[in-house]
Amino acid sequence: MKRSVILLAVCLTFLIICGCSKAGSGNSHHGDDAFLNIGTIYPGDISKVDYIEIRNGTNGVLTTVSDPKEIHDLISKLTTLKLEVDRNQGERTGYLYSVKLFQNKEKKLEFTTTEAAGTYYLPNEELNNSIRDVESREHL
């Protein structure tokens, strides 16, 4: 009986220690668990993006961007934004915008206004406005 109690106590202690160490581990693509940056998760040189697709999640309209100046302006904005990682990493659906970045006709990165590389971040008005501005200029 005493041996069973000791074994149970050891097992519970082990489970508690494992659970605490798992809770402290994060999914970081940027060196700072609290923030995410599109420029740092892009696989390669983001300045070489030559084509962008923007899908409006509200109405489904697809906007294509191939103007080098528009691409450069959006990429410059994306690489300076610090997107705050959402503590709740539970699955979700829907998006305001979905953005695909291409290089030489190859899709290099896809992200939405709340998720990139499997990490969810809090809504960011500066990001939303930057994408909305490009979308609206392309439809003039």
Stockholm file with secondary structure:
# STOCKHOLM 1.0

chainA/1-140         MKRSVILLAVCLTFLIICGCSKAGSGNSHHGDDAFLNIGTIYPGDISKVDYIEIRNGTNGVLTTVSDPKEIHDLISKLTTLKLEVDRNQGERTGYLYSVKLFQNKEKKLEFTTTEAAGTYYLPNEELNNSIRDVESREHL
#=GR chainA/1-140 SS CHHHHHHHHHHHHHHHHHHHHHHTCCCCSSSCTTEECHHHHSSSCGGGCCEEEEEETTTCCEEEECCHHHHHHHHHHHHHCCEEBCSCCCCCCCCSEEEEEEETTEEEEEEESSEETTEEBCCCHHHHHHHHHHHHHHTC
#=GC SS_cons         CHHHHHHHHHHHHHHHHHHHHHHTCCCCSSSCTTEECHHHHSSSCGGGCCEEEEEETTTCCEEEECCHHHHHHHHHHHHHCCEEBCSCCCCCCCCSEEEEEEETTEEEEEEESSEETTEEBCCCHHHHHHHHHHHHHHTC
//
